Amino acid sequence: MKQKYVVLKQDENDQLIIKEFAELDKGGMSFICEEFYARKEIEAAVLKGKDALLAGLRTPNMFPCGIFADKIADTVMALYESEDRQTMEVFLNDIEVIDEVGQVGEPLEDDNVEIDGLLEEKFEEFEDDDTPLTKVGAPVKIADDETIDIGGDE
């Protein structure tokens, strides 16, 4: 899925706003979430480093995966380093992230797996120890002749 994050630095309101959009339908981005942060808290987190900023940016409503969060944090840091920019956008695509991590396109380590061997069923032999099976009773017994009045028409 393709996603876009718009990072807005609003000095007049002393806040940072991050808006999340996702491509739910081909060709269009849908608004998903908007999160507001206090400018002082974000500036303090930027000074402490990326890990502190990542912890400050993640909320119950906005909790992007690690790679997305890392790129958003880089954008926030760049925005606060720039004196003339008030808005930056981050475009992310799950497929590119998976390629970056190395989960797509790499061959398996062991290509010599015998598929026929995987299909063979192996069962342990059951040893008959002449122990009779006992009947397991139901945890709740319901009487057939009892009814419950749940308060219908009076």
N, C-alpha and C positions, 0 to 999 in steps of 0.2 A: 504494500500500500504506500502510496506517496503521501507525504505530509509536509506541511509548511508551518513554520513558527514565525510570528511577527513579534519582534521585541521592540517595545516603545519606551523610551526614557522620557518621562514627563516631569521636568524640573519644577514647573509651576504648581503641580499637585504633590510634589515630593514622593513620587512613586515610579515603579517600573511595572509595566504591563506586558504579559506574554499571552498572545492569542494563538491557539492551536487550530489548524485546519487540516482536513484529510480529504483525499480523493475517494469519496464513496461511490460516485458515478464517474464514468469515463469523461474526461474533459472538463470537470468542474470541481472546485474545492468547497467543501462544506465546513461551516464553523462548528467546532467541537467544544472548545473550552476557552475561558479567559481567566487569568489569574493575576491578582494585584499584589505587589510587594512594596514594603516601605523602603524608600530610597536609602535611608541611613543603614538599614540592615543589610541591603545588597552591597552598598559601598564597603561596609565593614567586612563582609564575606569575601569580596574581591581582594581586599588587602590581606586577608588571611590565606588566600590561595584557592585553587580550583576545587579541592575537596570540600572546603567550607562553603563555597558557592553552590556546589552540587547539592549539598545537604539543605541549603536554604531555598533552593529553587524547587525542590520536590515537595509536593503537597498531596493530600488525599485525592484532589481533583486532577492534578497534573503530575504524573509519575512516568516519564518516558524511560525507555530502556537505556542501559548504560552508555551505549555509543551515541544515541540521540541526545541524552542529557549532557554528554561531554561536548558535543558540537554546539548545543544551546549555551552552555557555560562559556565556551570560547567566544561566541557571539556577544554575550553579555559583557564579558571582559573587554572585548574590542570596542563595544559601544561606550563603555565608561572611560576607556583610554582616549576616545575621540571627543574633542570639544565641540565640533560642528555637527556631528550626526546625532539625530534623535530617534531614528528608526533603522532597524536592520532586519533582514529576513533570512531564514534558514530553510532550505529545501532539502528534504530527506526522502530516501526511497528504501524500503525494506530490502529489496533485491540487491542494491548496491552495498548495503550494510552487511548482508549475508556474504557477498563476494569478498568484502573487506576482511571479514573475520576468517574466511577460508572454509566455509561450510558448503559452498556450491562450487562445482567444477573440479574438485580435487578427487583423484582416484582413491578407492579404498586401499588401505595399507596391505591387505592380503586378498588379492584377486583369485587365489587358488582355492576358494571355498567350494567344496563339492556340494552342489545343490541336492543331488540324489541322496547324499548322506543326511541332509537335513530333513528329508521327507520320510526317512525310515523311522518307524515307531519303535521305541524300546520301552518295554514294560518290565517291571520287576515281577518275578514269579510270586504268586500269592500262596503263602503257606497255610494249609488248613490245620489249625491247631485244635480242632474239635470244640472250640468255645462257641456255645450257641449265641446267636444274636438275640438281643432283647428289644422289646418294643419300646420306642420312645414316645412318651405321651405328649399331647399338646400342652403348651404352657397355660392356656386359658380354656376353661371348659364352659360352653354356653348351653344353657338348658333350652330345649326345643319348645317347651310349653310356657315360657315366660315372655311377657311383652312389657315394653316401657312406654308410659305415656309422656310425650315430650311437650305437652301443653298446647294442644290444638284449639279448636273452637270450643267455647264454653257455653 
